[in-house]
Amino acid sequence: MTVMSNASAFGSVQALKKTRKMPVIFLGHGSPMNAIEDNDYRRSWQSLGAKFGAQWPMPQLILCISAHWLTNGWWLTAMTQPKTIHDFGGFPPALFDQQYPAPGFPQAAQEISQGLRQPGSAKPLSLDFQEWGLDHGAWSVLKPMFPAADVPVIQLSMDYSRPPAEHYALGQQLKGLRELGVLIVGSGNMVHNLRTLQMGAGPDQAYDWALEFDQTIADYLQNGNLDALQNFQTLGAVAKQSHPTHEHFLPLLYAAGAVDASETPQFFNTSFQAASISMRSVIWA
């Protein structure tokens, strides 16, 4: 398929103004409790958000790809006021009380959808005007970063039935949005196996297979070997152990697709939760 990776692919977008290139971020979001606990992860998200408006321009729009919105085909949220979705169970009421009333941006969503193509076809992305909103993969990290909830947010869904290469290819299509003040945020985890959690394990404790997979992916990123990410399943047993299902890895493919191999990644939160959730995060800026 033809990859539209520059700003000209979005020449019809009138809702956004041209800016200098925005960063791209992949965040390991881990437990939903990170959204409200005073821990290193939440503090890192707060510090990261404080750099916008100082070190980097404030985004006109945040485009978030979360591990928690899986659809048939690819969709963009296009409602005026996305709802806060509490898509989890078994957590304290304080977490369910959380709201993130960031506005949507229907005009931008509609215009961006026309500049993108469903991988494997010539069809633009579909628009969701009422069904979804902001799931915890989005709001749990964005609320600490932008607590005023004054930056519009739209979510991009993922078609889990499609091969990883198509997710990476759609990420490549997003590149031009960075020059239109759009902050691209992928939210998942580089290692995510809920079946093998060891509650109480320290941040430096992890399974050997989790450490191996996490380091291999970090090496790909550090060396600019971004194309290798879409072939992560060829890593065999460590890949299967690290991702029994791989929806938490896919957001990394969108983030990596939206950057150039020459851009230098910066890692942070390079630790684990419960021994089998990698919180490793990366920003390209």
C-alpha positions in Angstrom: 0.0 0.0 0.0 1.0 3.6 -0.4 2.2 5.2 2.8 1.2 8.9 3.2 3.8 9.9 5.7 4.1 13.7 5.2 2.1 16.8 5.9 0.8 16.9 2.3 -1.4 13.9 3.1 -3.3 16.1 5.5 -3.6 19.2 3.2 -7.3 19.3 3.6 -7.1 19.6 7.4 -8.3 23.1 8.2 -8.9 22.6 12.0 -5.2 22.5 12.8 -2.4 24.9 12.2 1.1 24.0 11.1 3.7 23.8 13.9 7.2 22.5 14.4 7.3 18.8 14.7 5.8 17.4 17.8 7.2 14.6 19.9 5.9 11.0 19.8 5.4 9.1 23.0 4.9 5.5 23.9 3.8 5.0 27.5 3.7 1.8 29.5 0.5 2.4 31.5 0.4 -0.8 33.6 -2.1 -1.0 36.5 -5.0 1.5 36.3 -4.1 2.4 39.9 -1.1 4.2 38.6 -3.5 7.0 37.6 -4.2 7.8 41.3 -1.3 6.5 43.3 1.5 8.8 44.2 4.3 6.6 42.6 7.2 7.0 40.3 5.1 6.3 37.2 2.5 8.9 37.8 5.1 11.5 38.8 7.0 10.8 35.6 3.8 11.5 33.6 3.3 14.7 35.5 6.8 15.8 34.8 6.5 14.9 31.1 3.3 16.9 30.8 5.0 20.0 32.3 7.4 20.1 29.4 4.7 21.0 27.0 4.4 24.7 26.8 8.0 25.0 28.0 10.3 22.7 26.1 7.8 21.7 23.5 4.7 23.5 22.1 1.4 22.7 23.7 -0.4 20.2 21.4 -3.5 21.4 19.5 -4.7 17.8 19.7 -3.7 14.5 21.3 -4.1 11.4 19.2 -4.1 8.4 21.5 -3.8 4.7 20.5 -4.7 2.6 23.5 -4.4 -1.1 23.9 -8.0 -1.2 25.1 -10.0 -0.2 22.0 -10.1 -3.1 19.6 -12.5 -2.9 16.7 -13.4 -4.4 13.3 -11.5 -2.0 11.0 -10.0 1.2 12.2 -12.0 4.0 13.8 -11.4 7.5 15.2 -13.6 9.0 18.0 -15.4 12.0 16.6 -17.7 13.1 19.4 -17.7 16.5 21.0 -17.3 15.3 24.5 -15.8 11.8 24.9 -17.0 9.9 28.0 -14.5 8.6 30.6 -14.7 4.8 30.3 -13.9 2.7 33.4 -13.1 -0.5 31.5 -11.8 -2.6 34.4 -13.0 -4.3 37.6 -12.0 -5.1 41.1 -10.5 -1.8 41.9 -11.4 0.7 44.7 -14.3 3.3 44.2 -11.7 6.1 44.0 -10.6 4.8 40.7 -14.1 4.5 39.3 -14.8 8.1 40.5 -12.1 9.4 38.1 -13.3 11.6 35.3 -11.3 13.1 32.4 -13.5 15.7 30.7 -11.1 16.6 27.8 -13.1 17.7 24.8 -13.1 15.8 21.5 -12.4 17.5 18.2 -15.0 16.4 15.6 -13.8 18.6 12.8 -10.2 17.5 13.1 -11.3 13.8 13.4 -13.3 14.0 10.3 -10.6 15.8 8.3 -7.8 13.5 9.6 -9.9 10.4 8.7 -9.9 11.5 5.1 -6.1 11.7 5.1 -5.7 8.2 6.4 -6.4 4.9 4.7 -7.5 1.6 6.2 -4.4 -0.7 5.8 -4.9 -3.0 2.8 -7.6 -0.8 1.2 -8.3 2.7 -0.1 -11.1 3.4 2.4 -10.7 6.3 4.9 -10.9 5.5 8.6 -14.4 5.2 10.1 -15.7 7.7 12.6 -17.3 6.9 15.9 -19.7 9.7 17.1 -21.1 8.0 20.2 -20.0 4.5 21.1 -16.5 4.9 22.6 -14.8 7.7 24.4 -11.5 7.7 26.5 -10.7 4.3 28.0 -8.3 3.9 30.9 -5.3 3.3 28.5 -5.9 6.9 27.5 -7.1 8.9 30.5 -5.0 7.1 33.1 -1.8 8.6 31.5 -3.3 11.8 30.1 -4.9 13.0 33.3 -1.5 13.3 35.1 0.1 14.8 32.0 -2.6 17.4 31.2 -4.7 17.7 34.4 -6.6 20.7 33.2 -8.2 18.5 30.5 -8.1 21.4 28.1 -6.3 19.7 25.2 -8.7 17.9 22.8 -8.3 14.2 22.6 -9.3 11.7 20.0 -8.6 7.9 20.1 -7.6 5.7 17.2 -8.8 2.1 17.5 -6.9 -1.0 16.5 -8.2 -3.9 14.4 -6.7 -6.8 16.3 -7.5 -9.3 13.5 -5.0 -7.6 11.2 -1.2 -8.5 11.2 1.3 -6.3 13.1 2.8 -5.0 9.8 -0.5 -3.2 9.0 -0.6 -1.5 12.4 3.0 -0.3 11.8 2.0 0.9 8.3 -0.9 2.9 9.7 1.5 4.4 12.2 3.7 5.5 9.3 0.7 7.4 7.9 0.5 9.4 11.1 3.9 11.1 10.6 2.5 14.2 8.9 0.2 15.0 11.9 3.2 15.8 13.9 3.6 19.0 11.9 0.1 20.0 12.6 0.4 20.2 16.4 -0.7 16.7 17.1 0.8 14.8 20.0 0.8 11.1 19.2 0.6 8.9 22.3 0.7 5.1 22.2 -0.4 3.5 25.5 0.3 -0.2 26.2 3.2 -2.2 27.6 6.3 -3.7 26.1 5.7 -6.8 28.2 2.2 -7.7 29.4 1.3 -11.1 30.8 -1.4 -11.0 33.4 -1.3 -14.7 33.8 2.1 -14.7 35.5 1.8 -11.6 37.8 3.7 -11.8 41.0 2.0 -9.3 43.3 4.5 -7.6 45.6 7.4 -8.1 43.3 9.7 -5.0 43.3 10.3 -2.8 40.2 13.7 -4.5 39.6 12.2 -8.0 39.7 11.1 -9.7 36.5 11.1 -13.1 34.8 14.1 -13.9 32.6 11.9 -14.1 29.5 10.3 -10.7 30.3 13.8 -9.1 30.7 15.0 -10.6 27.5 12.0 -9.5 25.4 12.0 -6.0 27.0 15.8 -5.6 26.3 15.5 -6.9 22.7 12.7 -4.4 21.9 14.7 -1.6 23.6 17.7 -2.5 21.4 15.6 -2.3 18.3 14.4 1.2 19.3 17.9 2.4 20.3 19.4 1.2 17.1 16.7 2.7 14.9 15.7 -0.8 13.7 12.1 0.2 13.8 11.0 -2.2 11.0 12.0 -5.1 13.2 9.3 -4.3 15.7 6.5 -5.5 13.4 8.2 -8.9 13.3 8.3 -9.3 17.1 6.5 -12.6 16.9 9.5 -14.2 15.2 11.3 -13.9 18.6 9.4 -17.1 19.5 8.8 -18.3 23.0 9.9 -15.1 24.7 7.4 -13.1 22.6 4.6 -15.5 23.3 5.3 -15.4 27.0 5.6 -11.6 27.0 2.4 -11.2 25.1 0.0 -14.2 25.3 -2.3 -11.7 23.5 -0.5 -8.8 21.9 -2.9 -5.8 22.0 -0.6 -4.1 24.6 2.3 -4.3 22.2 0.5 -2.9 19.1 0.4 0.8 20.3 4.2 0.8 20.2 4.0 0.0 16.5 1.9 3.1 15.8 4.4 5.3 17.8 7.4 3.8 16.1 5.8 4.1 12.7 5.3 7.8 13.2 9.0 8.5 13.7 12.1 8.3 11.6 14.9 5.8 12.3 17.3 8.8 12.7 15.3 10.2 15.7 16.9 9.4 19.0 14.6 7.6 21.5 14.8 8.5 25.2 13.7 5.8 27.7 12.1 6.3 31.1 10.2 4.1 33.6 12.5 1.2 32.7 11.1 -1.0 35.4 8.5 -3.7 35.9 5.2 -4.1 37.8 4.4 -7.5 39.3 7.3 -9.1 37.4 5.6 -9.5 34.1 4.4 -5.9 33.1 7.2 -3.8 31.6 6.6 -0.1 32.2 9.4 0.9 29.8 8.3 4.1 28.0 10.0 6.1 25.2 9.8 9.5 23.8 11.1 10.7 20.4 11.5 14.5 20.5 
